[in-house]
Structure formats: structure tokens, C-alpha cells
């Protein structure tokens, strides 16, 4: 999406077209990425490390046996 905006921007600059639509699209794309990063939709989850280090086999070994 960013690459497509960059191509449209460059083509519009060469032809001398009005860049308002491209600026609005870039603003919306930036806002979506900002909200995704702010909400944690991008990047690793907070519990990713805990799941990978604790397997089902070790769960039975962790339980106390009487």
C-alpha cells in the first residue's frame, strides 16, 4: 500500500497533477498504521514468550505427585 502511494505520488508530481487525493490517502494509511501499532495489533504479543517456553510435556512434570 505504501509502495503504491509512493508510485502515485511520484507520477502525480511528474505530470503536475493535484496531490490532494494522494495526501489524504497517505494520511489515512498513516492513521491506520498508527492505530494498529498503538493497540498492539502489530508486533509480538505479550504472552508469546510464555507459550513457547512452557510445553504440555513439562506441565505434567511441574505438578506435585503424591
Backbone as a chain_set.jsonl record, in Angstrom:
{"seq": "XXXXXXXXXXXXXXXXXXXXXXXXXXXXXXXXXXXXXXXXXXXXXXXXXXXXXXXXXXXXXXXXXX", "coords": {"N": [[0.825, -1.188, 0.0], [1.935, 1.239, 0.807], [3.96, 1.43, -1.054], [2.471, 1.646, -3.378], [1.227, 4.115, -2.955], [3.505, 5.698, -3.026], [4.317, 5.409, -5.699], [2.116, 6.545, -7.016], [2.284, 9.132, -6.011], [4.774, 9.982, -7.041], [4.26, 9.802, -9.796], [2.196, 11.673, -10.021], [3.536, 14.013, -9.317], [5.32, 14.268, -11.427], [3.595, 14.702, -13.603], [2.319, 16.97, -12.827], [-0.11, 17.042, -11.527], [-2.849, 17.599, -9.242], [-2.192, 17.015, -5.848], [-3.825, 16.451, -3.716], [-5.599, 14.247, -3.256], [-3.816, 12.14, -3.021], [-2.391, 12.936, -0.785], [-4.401, 12.829, 1.159], [-4.942, 10.066, 1.123], [-2.474, 9.081, 1.991], [-2.464, 10.13, 4.556], [-4.622, 8.735, 5.726], [-3.665, 6.093, 5.524], [-1.392, 6.276, 7.152], [-2.644, 6.871, 9.592], [-4.08, 4.513, 10.058], [-1.986, 2.651, 10.357], [-0.767, 3.777, 12.609], [-2.784, 3.483, 14.576], [-2.962, 0.704, 14.593], [-0.438, 0.012, 15.564], [-0.554, 1.261, 18.043], [-2.588, -0.099, 19.387], [-1.512, -2.556, 19.649], [-1.776, -4.424, 17.677], [0.147, -4.872, 15.833], [3.324, -6.435, 15.813], [4.984, -8.564, 18.275], [3.011, -10.604, 20.494], [2.219, -10.14, 23.985], [2.292, -12.457, 25.484], [3.757, -14.258, 24.013], [6.303, -15.273, 24.535], [5.956, -16.769, 26.871], [4.301, -18.88, 26.092], [5.916, -20.28, 24.335], [7.948, -21.313, 25.93], [6.817, -23.02, 27.728], [5.703, -26.143, 27.62], [3.318, -28.776, 26.894], [4.257, -31.216, 27.772], [6.037, -30.58, 29.836], [4.273, -29.611, 31.672], [3.048, -31.692, 33.046], [5.218, -32.622, 34.484], [5.68, -30.551, 36.182], [3.658, -30.648, 38.039], [2.803, -31.494, 41.359], [3.411, -34.663, 42.676], [1.824, -37.112, 44.597]], "CA": [[0.0, 0.0, 0.0], [2.822, 2.4, 0.861], [4.655, 1.486, -2.343], [1.516, 2.152, -4.36], [1.104, 5.564, -2.722], [4.741, 6.334, -3.478], [4.282, 5.444, -7.167], [1.108, 7.533, -7.411], [2.825, 10.445, -5.665], [5.823, 10.318, -7.997], [3.621, 10.026, -11.103], [1.447, 12.931, -9.953], [4.495, 15.126, -9.322], [5.863, 14.422, -12.784], [2.582, 15.222, -14.519], [1.831, 18.248, -12.332], [-1.494, 16.925, -11.059], [-3.138, 17.993, -7.866], [-1.786, 15.934, -4.968], [-4.689, 16.394, -2.537], [-6.11, 12.889, -3.037], [-2.697, 11.314, -2.563], [-2.093, 13.349, 0.585], [-5.446, 12.27, 2.022], [-4.738, 8.616, 1.208], [-1.305, 8.867, 2.845], [-2.895, 10.431, 5.923], [-5.452, 7.616, 6.195], [-2.785, 4.93, 5.689], [-0.591, 6.527, 8.349], [-3.515, 6.752, 10.756], [-4.38, 3.093, 10.284], [-0.772, 2.037, 10.901], [-0.579, 4.292, 13.964], [-3.746, 2.828, 15.466], [-2.598, -0.71, 14.713], [0.724, -0.067, 16.455], [-0.974, 1.712, 19.366], [-3.42, -1.117, 20.015], [-0.758, -3.796, 19.782], [-2.095, -5.366, 16.611], [1.414, -5.152, 15.158], [4.397, -6.843, 16.703], [4.737, -9.795, 19.029], [2.077, -10.484, 21.613], [2.895, -10.111, 25.274], [2.438, -13.799, 26.027], [4.404, -15.127, 23.032], [7.444, -15.947, 25.139], [5.489, -17.724, 27.875], [3.757, -20.056, 25.431], [6.97, -21.043, 23.686], [8.84, -21.949, 26.894], [6.065, -23.947, 28.572], [5.028, -27.1, 26.756], [2.382, -29.67, 27.558], [5.023, -32.27, 28.434], [6.599, -30.103, 31.095], [3.187, -29.313, 32.604], [2.842, -32.836, 33.927], [6.386, -32.721, 35.347], [5.611, -29.472, 37.165], [2.654, -30.949, 39.05], [3.282, -32.269, 42.52], [2.855, -36.024, 42.734], [1.738, -37.59, 45.97]], "C": [[0.869, 1.251, 0.0], [3.553, 2.551, -0.468], [3.741, 2.053, -3.419], [1.316, 3.658, -4.193], [2.336, 6.305, -3.218], [4.768, 6.456, -5.003], [3.292, 6.494, -7.644], [1.624, 8.944, -7.148], [3.865, 10.89, -6.704], [5.241, 10.612, -9.38], [2.868, 11.348, -11.122], [2.387, 14.134, -9.968], [5.06, 15.361, -10.708], [4.871, 15.063, -13.73], [2.019, 16.554, -14.058], [0.393, 18.209, -11.857], [-1.62, 17.401, -9.622], [-2.888, 16.806, -6.946], [-2.668, 15.798, -3.73], [-5.172, 14.979, -2.244], [-5.016, 11.979, -2.508], [-2.342, 11.673, -1.124], [-3.136, 12.798, 1.555], [-5.269, 10.764, 2.197], [-3.535, 8.289, 2.098], [-1.645, 9.132, 4.309], [-3.703, 9.281, 6.515], [-4.583, 6.383, 6.432], [-1.914, 5.091, 6.933], [-1.409, 6.4, 9.617], [-3.844, 5.303, 11.083], [-3.169, 2.389, 10.886], [-0.511, 2.504, 12.333], [-1.519, 3.608, 14.946], [-3.423, 1.346, 15.65], [-1.41, -0.875, 15.653], [0.336, 0.303, 17.888], [-1.763, 0.63, 20.106], [-2.697, -2.442, 20.191], [-1.09, -4.824, 18.734], [-0.848, -5.724, 15.808], [2.446, -5.559, 16.195], [4.04, -8.084, 17.487], [3.74, -9.566, 20.165], [2.848, -10.575, 22.923], [3.122, -11.503, 25.85], [3.139, -14.754, 25.061], [5.551, -15.899, 23.653], [6.999, -17.027, 26.12], [4.97, -19.003, 27.223], [4.876, -20.908, 24.854], [7.874, -21.761, 24.69], [8.132, -23.001, 27.738], [5.297, -24.9, 27.673], [4.105, -27.998, 27.57], [3.119, -30.788, 28.298], [5.57, -31.803, 29.782], [5.515, -29.765, 32.111], [2.961, -30.48, 33.558], [4.023, -33.009, 34.88], [6.353, -31.659, 36.439], [4.623, -29.783, 38.289], [3.256, -31.773, 40.182], [2.624, -33.633, 42.517], [2.896, -36.518, 44.163], [1.661, -39.095, 45.991]], "O": [[0.582, 2.211, -0.716], [3.744, 3.666, -0.954], [4.171, 2.837, -4.265], [1.246, 4.391, -5.18], [2.232, 7.403, -3.765], [5.19, 7.481, -5.539], [3.586, 7.252, -8.568], [1.426, 9.845, -7.964], [3.836, 12.024, -7.18], [5.667, 11.55, -10.054], [2.894, 12.065, -12.123], [2.069, 15.161, -10.566], [5.259, 16.503, -11.124], [5.251, 15.879, -14.57], [1.308, 17.212, -14.818], [-0.262, 19.25, -11.792], [-0.637, 17.577, -8.903], [-3.332, 15.696, -7.241], [-2.297, 15.099, -2.787], [-5.154, 14.554, -1.089], [-5.266, 11.14, -1.643], [-2.024, 10.788, -0.329], [-2.793, 12.351, 2.649], [-5.429, 10.246, 3.302], [-3.574, 7.33, 2.868], [-1.162, 8.43, 5.197], [-3.496, 8.898, 7.666], [-4.749, 5.699, 7.441], [-1.725, 4.135, 7.685], [-0.92, 5.876, 10.619], [-3.882, 4.916, 12.251], [-3.313, 1.612, 11.829], [-0.082, 1.715, 13.175], [-1.099, 3.199, 16.029], [-3.592, 0.801, 16.74], [-1.382, -1.808, 16.456], [0.849, -0.286, 18.839], [-1.615, 0.469, 21.317], [-3.227, -3.357, 20.822], [-0.722, -5.99, 18.878], [-0.804, -6.776, 15.171], [2.43, -5.071, 17.325], [2.927, -8.599, 17.379], [3.648, -8.471, 20.718], [3.991, -11.034, 22.955], [4.055, -11.704, 26.627], [3.111, -15.964, 25.284], [5.752, -17.069, 23.328], [7.612, -18.092, 26.184], [5.181, -20.095, 27.752], [4.792, -22.136, 24.881], [8.516, -22.744, 24.321], [8.794, -23.799, 28.401], [4.331, -24.493, 27.028], [4.125, -27.968, 28.801], [2.653, -31.253, 29.338], [5.561, -32.557, 30.755], [5.809, -29.643, 33.301], [2.71, -30.274, 34.745], [3.835, -33.503, 35.992], [6.936, -31.849, 37.506], [4.744, -29.23, 39.382], [4.109, -32.634, 39.966], [1.406, -33.74, 42.371], [3.9, -36.355, 44.856], [1.583, -39.694, 47.063]]}, "num_chains": 1, "name": "protein.A"}
